[in-house]
Amino acid sequence: MTFVSVIIATYNWPEALHLCLESLRNQTVNNYEILIADDGSKEKTRVLIDSHSQDFPVHITHLWQEDIGCRKTLIGNKGIYAAKGDYLVFLDGDCVVQPDFIENHLRLAKKGCVVTGGRILLNQEFTQEILSTKQFDFNHLKSWAFFYRLRGYLNKFLPLYIKLNDGLWRNYKKFVWRRIKGCNMACWKADAVRVNGFDETITGWGHEDADFIFRLENIGLQRKSGSWSTEVLHLFHKIRDQSNNSESTKKLLDKIELMRSGQYQ
C-alpha cells in the first residue's frame, strides 16, 4: 500500500496545531507519517509536538527554521525532501481533518495526477469553542452539523455526509486558480521533486500554492478536484498580511504567460 507523508505547515498557533494532530490520530488507515513544517514557531510549539510524539500512532518529524519573515515555501520544500512517503498530502496546522481524510486522498491518488481539495470554514465563535475544549470530536460535529450550519458556525455541511467516488468529472479541463488551497492538496513526491518543489523566491502571502499547482500541470499532470471527499475543517483566523499580493500575483501571471509561450526556463 502507498505510504503517505502528511506535511503540515505551522507558525505560532500551537492550540490549533494540537487539534490538527488530534484529528490525525484517528485516521482509518495507518500507512502514513507526519512532517511538521514549522516556519519559526516559538518554544511552546516544540513542546506540544514533543508531547504528541510520545504516544502518537505514527512517526512525527518536526522541521524548524529561524523566524525571519514568512518563508513557507522554504520550509515546505524541506518537508518535501525529508518525506519518506511516495505520496505527499499538504495540510495547514489550522485545519482539522475527517477520520477518512488520508484514506480518501489515497482513493484519488493516481499516477500523473495532482489533487486539490476543499475546505469547510468555521466561524470565529465556533472556532473559539472548539479551541477551548482542546478536543476534536468528529462524531459529535457530524451529528450536529446541520444545526451548526443553521447557526452560521459552518459555511457548509453536506460534504461531511456525502462522499463521491473518483471519476472523470473531477478532472479540470485547464488551469484555473479556483479552489487551489495549500491547506489541502496532494501529489506524488517524484512529481514535486521534478518541479523543484515550491518557488522559494515567493515569500509572505504570495500564491505559492497556485504557482506549485500550475508548474505541476505544466509538466503534464492532470489536476483533479478532491471536493466531496477530502474536505478539511478550517479554523477561523484573521486575514494575514497580504502586502505582497499584487507583486506575487503579477509574478505568477508573468510566469504562466512565459510557460504557455514556451519561453520559461
C-alpha positions in Angstrom: 0.0 0.0 0.0 1.2 3.5 -0.8 2.9 5.2 2.1 1.8 8.8 2.7 3.7 11.8 4.1 1.4 14.4 5.6 3.2 17.8 5.5 1.7 20.2 8.0 2.6 23.9 7.7 2.5 25.8 11.0 3.5 29.0 12.6 3.0 30.0 16.3 -0.5 28.6 16.8 0.1 25.5 19.0 -3.6 25.4 20.1 -4.8 24.9 16.5 -1.9 22.5 15.7 -3.0 20.4 18.7 -6.5 20.0 17.3 -5.0 19.2 13.8 -2.8 16.5 15.3 -5.7 15.1 17.4 -7.8 14.7 14.3 -4.9 12.9 12.6 -4.7 10.4 15.5 -7.8 8.6 14.5 -7.4 8.0 10.8 -9.0 4.9 9.1 -5.5 4.0 7.8 -2.1 3.9 9.4 0.3 3.9 6.5 1.4 7.4 6.9 3.9 9.7 8.7 3.6 13.4 9.7 6.2 16.1 9.0 5.5 19.4 10.7 7.0 22.2 8.5 7.5 24.9 11.2 8.3 28.4 9.9 10.0 29.6 13.1 7.4 29.0 15.9 8.4 29.6 19.5 9.2 27.0 22.2 5.5 26.3 23.0 5.0 24.6 19.6 8.1 22.4 20.0 6.9 21.3 23.5 3.4 20.5 22.0 4.9 18.4 19.2 7.2 16.6 21.6 4.2 15.7 23.8 2.2 14.3 20.9 5.2 12.4 19.6 5.5 10.3 22.8 2.3 8.3 22.1 1.3 9.2 18.5 0.3 6.1 16.4 2.7 7.1 13.6 6.0 8.9 13.4 6.2 12.7 13.7 9.1 14.7 12.3 9.5 18.3 13.4 11.3 20.5 10.8 12.0 24.0 12.0 13.7 27.1 10.6 14.5 30.5 12.0 11.7 33.1 12.0 13.0 35.9 9.7 9.7 36.5 7.9 7.2 34.2 6.2 9.2 31.6 4.3 6.5 28.9 4.0 7.9 27.8 0.6 11.4 27.1 2.0 10.1 25.1 5.0 7.6 23.3 2.7 10.5 22.2 0.5 12.3 20.9 3.5 9.2 18.8 4.2 9.1 17.5 0.6 12.7 16.3 0.6 12.6 14.9 4.1 9.4 12.9 3.3 9.7 9.1 3.3 6.4 8.6 1.5 5.8 8.2 -2.2 2.7 10.4 -1.9 2.5 13.8 -0.3 -0.6 15.4 1.3 -0.2 19.1 2.2 -2.1 20.4 5.2 -2.1 23.5 7.3 -1.9 23.5 11.1 -5.1 25.5 11.4 -7.1 22.7 9.8 -8.9 19.7 11.4 -9.4 16.6 9.2 -12.1 14.0 9.0 -11.2 10.4 10.1 -11.2 9.2 6.4 -9.1 12.2 5.2 -6.0 10.2 4.3 -7.9 7.2 3.0 -9.9 9.4 0.6 -6.8 11.1 -0.6 -5.4 7.7 -1.4 -8.6 6.8 -3.3 -8.0 9.7 -5.6 -4.2 9.2 -5.9 -3.4 8.3 -9.5 -0.1 8.5 -11.4 0.0 11.6 -13.5 -2.4 13.5 -11.3 -2.4 16.2 -8.6 -5.3 16.7 -6.3 -6.6 20.0 -4.8 -9.2 19.5 -2.0 -11.8 21.7 -0.5 -12.5 23.1 3.0 -15.3 23.9 5.4 -15.0 27.2 7.1 -15.7 27.6 10.8 -16.7 31.0 12.2 -14.9 32.8 15.0 -17.3 31.8 17.7 -17.3 28.1 16.9 -13.5 28.1 16.5 -13.0 29.5 19.9 -15.5 27.0 21.4 -13.5 24.1 19.9 -10.1 25.5 20.9 -11.3 26.0 24.5 -12.2 22.3 24.8 -8.8 21.2 23.4 -10.5 18.2 21.9 -12.0 17.3 18.5 -15.0 15.0 18.5 -15.8 14.4 14.8 -18.9 12.2 15.5 -20.4 15.0 17.6 -19.6 17.6 14.9 -21.2 15.4 12.3 -24.3 14.7 14.4 -24.9 18.4 14.9 -23.6 19.8 11.6 -27.0 20.7 10.2 -27.8 22.8 13.3 -24.3 24.3 13.3 -24.9 25.4 9.7 -28.2 27.0 10.6 -26.4 28.9 13.4 -23.8 30.1 11.0 -21.0 28.1 12.6 -20.1 26.3 9.3 -20.3 27.6 5.8 -21.5 24.2 4.5 -22.1 20.7 5.9 -23.2 18.3 3.2 -19.6 17.2 2.4 -19.4 15.7 5.9 -22.2 13.2 4.9 -21.8 12.8 1.1 -18.7 11.3 -0.3 -18.4 10.8 -4.0 -16.1 8.4 -5.8 -13.4 9.1 -8.3 -14.3 9.9 -11.9 -13.6 12.0 -15.0 -15.9 14.6 -13.6 -13.1 15.5 -11.1 -10.7 16.5 -13.9 -10.1 20.2 -14.6 -10.0 21.0 -18.3 -7.5 23.8 -18.0 -5.5 25.7 -15.4 -7.7 27.9 -13.2 -6.9 29.5 -9.8 -10.3 28.5 -8.3 -10.1 26.2 -5.3 -6.4 25.9 -5.1 -5.7 25.8 -1.3 -2.3 24.9 0.2 -4.2 23.7 3.2 -5.5 20.6 1.3 -3.7 19.3 -1.8 -1.7 16.2 -2.7 0.7 14.9 -5.3 3.4 12.2 -5.8 6.7 13.1 -4.3 8.5 12.3 -7.5 6.4 15.0 -9.3 7.0 17.6 -6.6 10.8 17.0 -6.9 10.6 17.2 -10.7 9.4 20.8 -10.4 11.8 21.6 -7.6 9.0 22.0 -5.0 7.7 25.4 -4.1 9.2 28.5 -5.6 11.4 29.8 -2.7 11.6 33.3 -4.2 7.9 33.7 -3.1 7.8 35.0 0.5 5.0 36.3 2.6 1.5 35.6 1.4 2.0 35.1 -2.3 0.0 32.3 -4.1 2.8 29.8 -3.6 0.2 27.0 -3.7 -1.3 28.2 -7.1 2.2 28.5 -8.5 3.1 25.0 -7.4 -0.1 23.5 -8.9 0.5 25.4 -12.2 4.0 24.1 -12.5 2.8 20.6 -11.9 0.2 21.0 -14.6 2.8 22.5 -16.9 4.8 19.2 -16.8 1.7 17.3 -17.9 -0.1 16.4 -14.7 -3.9 16.3 -14.6 -5.4 18.4 -11.8 -8.3 16.6 -10.0 -10.8 18.0 -7.6 -10.8 16.5 -4.1 -14.2 18.1 -3.3 -16.9 15.8 -1.8 -14.2 13.5 -0.5 -11.3 15.2 1.3 -12.7 18.4 2.9 -10.9 19.8 5.9 -12.4 22.0 8.6 -10.6 25.3 8.6 -10.4 27.2 11.9 -11.2 30.9 11.8 -8.3 33.3 11.9 -7.7 36.9 10.9 -6.5 37.5 7.4 -2.8 37.6 7.3 -0.6 40.3 5.9 -1.2 40.4 2.1 1.0 43.3 1.3 2.9 41.1 -1.2 -0.3 40.1 -3.0 -0.1 42.4 -6.0 3.6 41.7 -6.6 3.1 37.9 -6.2 0.1 37.9 -8.5 1.9 39.7 -11.3 4.9 37.4 -10.9 2.7 34.3 -11.2 0.8 35.7 -14.2 4.1 36.5 -15.9 5.4 33.0 -15.3 2.2 31.5 -16.7 2.4 33.6 -19.8 6.1 32.6 -20.3 5.3 28.9 -19.7 2.5 28.9 -22.2 4.7 30.5 -24.8 7.5 28.1 -24.2 9.9 30.7 -23.0 10.1 29.8 -19.3 13.4 28.4 -18.1 
